[in-house]
Structures are given as structure tokens and as C-alpha cells.
Amino acid sequence: MNILIVGNGFDLSHYLPTKYDHFMDVMAAIEKKDLGKPIQNVLNNPVNTLPDLILKVLDIKLATDEKTYKMNFNSLFLECRDKKFIDKTKEIYDISSVELSIEKIVKFQYKLKNNYWYQYFKDHVREVKTWIDFETKINDALRVVAKFIVSLDSKLDEFGSFSHEINFYGGGEPRQIFLTREQCNLLEKLNILNSGYFIDQDDYDERGYSFSVSIDIGDPDHGSLRFYINDQYIQKYSGYVKLNNDNLFNYLQEILDEFIIIFNLYLDLIVSQLSSTDTFSIESEDWIYPDKIFSFNYTNTYQRLHKSVEVEYLHGSCGQNQNIVLGVSDLEDESLKKIKAYGFTKYQQKLFKDTDYLFLDKYKNKVASNKKEIEDFKVEYKGRLQQAMSGLTRLENESFLNLNFYIWGHSLDVSDKDYIIDLFSLNDDMDRNVRVTVYYFNKPAKFALLNNLLAILGKDKIEQWMKNKWLQFKENPEIKFIEAENQQIA
């Protein structure tokens, strides 16, 4: 059986704009789209719900020229940093179906403006190059949130209360927690802290007692920069306050879910609308069309551009009924485990969203069952195995899985180590005729792929697989865009 395992590199080999850079650059273009003062006023004024916003925009739309506000493929990707790639996309695909109406642009802008995860990622758009880097940034943010929560809990245990003001400059009063300026900025991006330029003024209560009041004057020349905990996360009791951890984490999870919705809109309204003007052909000496696909992508590229085949979407799929998994691989930091931040892990999301997460279970179960049969057989015929060699040979022959795996476009990063360990365990006790071919884009990519496998599986296992030719590295098969080439020849 031939099984293809695809990652994002497979989509990129077909010149589909699914890189993290592509997504963020298009979101930036949508954010910058000038919809005119009337609509901007609506966006900037508080609106209770997105439907209310759309209704207001529709009223304005009646008095405007809608064509002015639409965005097509060219305007969406106008400032994309990967211009050569996008030019190739335009050459291969019919881009005329990619068009965002004023309603869709407003929907995007509203969601982007109010999504604090997106605002946080936008601040790091130059340093985050891949979806793996994206996961790292989520993990970085969660570690800071965990430090914030654990530090406040510590102050609460020590003093019975904590200061709402965060100390980021050293010193400070005992009930204050200390965070670096960078950490404060991060928490402000996530709407956990608020900042301003404050002065202190004396005020008096009804009994004439004086107390100090901090006033945000918004002037950096006369006020001092301070960070305060957002009141919505403070739980107040009679004479007692604490941080509402559940409220905070539920909120962070909700806006991550909203970010996933934004990403799904991008895939659904833009990437999936690209229809091929060419016929795709995969060219390689040993290329065999797969009987099944395990996909780490959210798109149905193989089915859409090649032919229909059974696909299991390990991290969910995009579309109207999307169940996209987007998070961190595991909670490595003890503080994150302490505050039970499991909702941000891929494995929790896969279980919750009911994705095709049972990777290779059918084959692993067969291996386990066959091993037990052989062990039981040897026990039963102990001392007279020579007489039962035909039965043992039969069991060993039945142990063959006869599986050829082709990995195309997956980074083999530690973020998916559980899948990689499962795959390379299938020949553990004997050669079960499981073979793996890893395709690579260029030599640096091959170097990185091999490094990742060594880090996950260790030198001995990789050497065993390569010496036995169970594992091979080969250049990506060539994808030919047949009609385009024929037109050029003509």
C-alpha cells in the first residue's frame, strides 16, 4: 500500500499561497484597505455584535460605489513579500474568482482589530517565518501569562493581596509583581494589562481622609509609564481580590478560536478559490500515486488538483465545517501545566474537535497482535520449535505490513514528534516491509530534515533505517503544469 504524508510544502509545491508570510501579508493589506470615512467611523465606534456592524455598513453601502471597495487577488497580494511565488501563482491559476466584497472586508477588519492574538503576531511578523515559528510565539506568550499568574498567586499567598500595578523597573512596593518591560508589552497586546502615562493626585473621602489617586494624563512628558491589570480579570469579594484565572484563560482561548476562524476565512475565501488553468502532472522515476493520504494541511489540494483519494486530516480541515487545530505541541513549562493551559495544545484540540488523529493505529494494532501471536507460539512450542518452523514462518510472513510511505512537504519538526515516532516504530522488532521516502526541496532542506529526525529518533535508529534502505531521501518530484507549457511551445 502506498501512503502519502503531506505537509505545507506540498501546497507550496503547487504554488498555493499557504505560507505564514502569505497569510499575514494579506491580512495586513485588508487591514490597510481604506473603506472611506463613514465606514471607518462605524468600525471605530463601539458595536455590540458583528451582525450589527454589517447592517450599519450595508446602510452606508447603498450610498456608495461598491466597486471602489472590493479587493481582488492583485490588491490582496500587492505588498506580499514573496513576489516571485505570487507571480507564479497568477500564472498557473485563474485568480478571477478571488474577490472580497465590502461586507467581507468589513468582517475581516472587524475581526482583525478585535483579535489580540493577531495583534500580538503582527508585532512579530518579521521574525516569524513559518508556522513552526508561529507555534513558538504562542508558547512564548503562554509562558509569560503563566509567570504573571503564578507571581500574582505568590503575592496573594504572602500578603493576602496584590498590587494592580506591575513593577517593570526594579524596586517597587512589596505587593507588586515584577515583569520586564517586554513582558508587560506582550500582556498589553493580549489585553491582560493596560498602560498609560500617570500622575498621582491627592483626594479625600467623605470623612476627610486623604488618599492618592492615579490619573492617566496620556502625556509621556509629564506622566510616568505604568502598567495595570485589566479590571475584567479581577475578581472582587468583600475586602478581598484575586485574579480570575478561568476568565482570563477562557478569553485567551476564545480569541485563539477567533484567530482560527480568520485563518479559515483566508483559506476558504482566497486559497480555495484558486482554480487551475493547467493540468498538473507529478513527474518522478519512482512516483506512485497514493492509495491513501495522511494530511497535516487544512486544504484538500491533492483531491482538488489531482484525483480523489481517501484523506485523513490529522490537524483538521478548512471550510464551512472547519475543525482546524492550531496551537502548541505540548506544555513543556511546568508553570503552564500548573495553570492547566491544555486548551492551547494540539492534542487537546484534536480530541475536542474530533479530527482524524488516530494516525497508523490500524497498523500499530496489527503489529502488537502479531507480536503476541509469535510470542505465544514460541511459548507453546518451546523445545520443539524445529518441528513447528512452518507455523512460525507463516506467522512471520503475516507480520509484513507492506507499506510505502512518501513524505512530501513536512518539516519533520519536533512539534509532530509523536507521529514520527509512531511511523518509525513499525519496523522495531523485525523488518515488516515498511519503507519511507522523504522528499526534500533542496540540500539545505535535506540537511534540516535529517537533523530533525536525528533529534527525535536518535542516531542508532536513523542509521539502522538508512543502512537497511528502509529510509531514503529524494528530491521533490517535479510538478509539471502541462497546458501552460504547451501554450508556450505553441
RARA-V156813 format. One record per backbone hydrogen bond with DSSP energy under -1.0 kcal/mol. NH is the residue of the N-H (numbers start at 1). CO is the residue of the C=O. If there is no record, write none. Layout:
nh=(NH & NH)
co=(CO & CO)
//
This chain:
nh=(3 & 4 & 5 & 6 & 7 & 9 & 10 & 12 & 13 & 15 & 16 & 18 & 23 & 24 & 25 & 26 & 27 & 28 & 29 & 30 & 31 & 32 & 40 & 41 & 42 & 43 & 44 & 45 & 53 & 54 & 55 & 56 & 57 & 58 & 59 & 60 & 61 & 62 & 63 & 64 & 68 & 69 & 71 & 76 & 77 & 80 & 86 & 87 & 88 & 89 & 90 & 91 & 92 & 93 & 94 & 98 & 99 & 100 & 105 & 106 & 107 & 108 & 109 & 110 & 111 & 112 & 113 & 114 & 119 & 120 & 121 & 122 & 123 & 124 & 125 & 128 & 134 & 135 & 136 & 137 & 138 & 139 & 140 & 141 & 142 & 143 & 144 & 145 & 146 & 147 & 148 & 149 & 150 & 151 & 152 & 153 & 154 & 155 & 156 & 157 & 158 & 159 & 160 & 163 & 166 & 167 & 176 & 179 & 184 & 185 & 186 & 187 & 188 & 189 & 190 & 191 & 192 & 193 & 194 & 196 & 198 & 199 & 201 & 203 & 205 & 208 & 211 & 213 & 215 & 217 & 218 & 223 & 224 & 226 & 228 & 229 & 230 & 233 & 234 & 235 & 237 & 240 & 242 & 244 & 245 & 248 & 249 & 250 & 251 & 252 & 253 & 254 & 255 & 256 & 257 & 258 & 259 & 260 & 261 & 262 & 263 & 264 & 265 & 266 & 267 & 268 & 269 & 270 & 271 & 272 & 274 & 275 & 277 & 281 & 283 & 291 & 292 & 293 & 294 & 295 & 296 & 304 & 305 & 306 & 312 & 314 & 316 & 318 & 322 & 323 & 325 & 328 & 332 & 337 & 338 & 339 & 340 & 341 & 344 & 345 & 346 & 349 & 350 & 351 & 352 & 353 & 355 & 356 & 357 & 359 & 361 & 364 & 365 & 366 & 367 & 368 & 369 & 370 & 371 & 372 & 373 & 374 & 375 & 376 & 377 & 378 & 379 & 380 & 381 & 382 & 384 & 392 & 393 & 394 & 395 & 396 & 397 & 398 & 400 & 401 & 402 & 403 & 404 & 405 & 406 & 407 & 408 & 416 & 417 & 420 & 421 & 422 & 423 & 424 & 425 & 426 & 428 & 435 & 436 & 437 & 438 & 439 & 440 & 446 & 447 & 448 & 449 & 450 & 451 & 452 & 453 & 454 & 455 & 456 & 457 & 458 & 462 & 463 & 464 & 465 & 466 & 467 & 468 & 469 & 470 & 471 & 472 & 474 & 476 & 478 & 480 & 482 & 485 & 486 & 487 & 488 & 489 & 490)
co=(404 & 292 & 406 & 294 & 408 & 409 & 7 & 8 & 9 & 12 & 11 & 16 & 19 & 20 & 21 & 22 & 23 & 24 & 25 & 26 & 27 & 28 & 36 & 37 & 38 & 39 & 40 & 41 & 49 & 50 & 51 & 52 & 53 & 54 & 55 & 56 & 57 & 58 & 60 & 61 & 65 & 66 & 100 & 72 & 73 & 77 & 82 & 83 & 84 & 85 & 86 & 87 & 88 & 89 & 275 & 95 & 97 & 71 & 101 & 102 & 103 & 104 & 105 & 106 & 107 & 108 & 109 & 110 & 115 & 116 & 117 & 118 & 119 & 121 & 122 & 124 & 130 & 131 & 132 & 133 & 134 & 135 & 136 & 137 & 138 & 139 & 140 & 141 & 142 & 143 & 144 & 145 & 146 & 147 & 148 & 149 & 150 & 151 & 152 & 153 & 154 & 155 & 156 & 175 & 227 & 177 & 173 & 167 & 180 & 181 & 182 & 183 & 184 & 185 & 186 & 188 & 187 & 187 & 228 & 226 & 224 & 215 & 213 & 211 & 209 & 205 & 203 & 201 & 199 & 197 & 197 & 219 & 198 & 196 & 194 & 164 & 192 & 230 & 231 & 242 & 240 & 237 & 235 & 233 & 243 & 244 & 245 & 246 & 247 & 248 & 249 & 250 & 251 & 252 & 253 & 254 & 255 & 256 & 257 & 258 & 259 & 260 & 261 & 262 & 263 & 264 & 265 & 266 & 266 & 267 & 271 & 94 & 92 & 480 & 478 & 2 & 2 & 310 & 4 & 312 & 6 & 300 & 301 & 302 & 293 & 295 & 313 & 298 & 319 & 317 & 315 & 344 & 330 & 333 & 334 & 335 & 337 & 336 & 341 & 342 & 328 & 345 & 346 & 347 & 348 & 349 & 350 & 313 & 355 & 357 & 358 & 360 & 361 & 362 & 363 & 364 & 365 & 366 & 367 & 368 & 369 & 370 & 371 & 372 & 373 & 374 & 375 & 376 & 377 & 379 & 381 & 388 & 389 & 390 & 391 & 392 & 393 & 394 & 397 & 432 & 432 & 433 & 1 & 435 & 3 & 437 & 5 & 413 & 414 & 416 & 417 & 418 & 419 & 420 & 422 & 423 & 425 & 403 & 470 & 405 & 472 & 407 & 474 & 442 & 443 & 444 & 445 & 446 & 447 & 448 & 449 & 450 & 451 & 452 & 453 & 454 & 458 & 459 & 460 & 461 & 462 & 463 & 464 & 466 & 465 & 465 & 436 & 438 & 440 & 283 & 281 & 279 & 481 & 482 & 483 & 484 & 485 & 486)
//
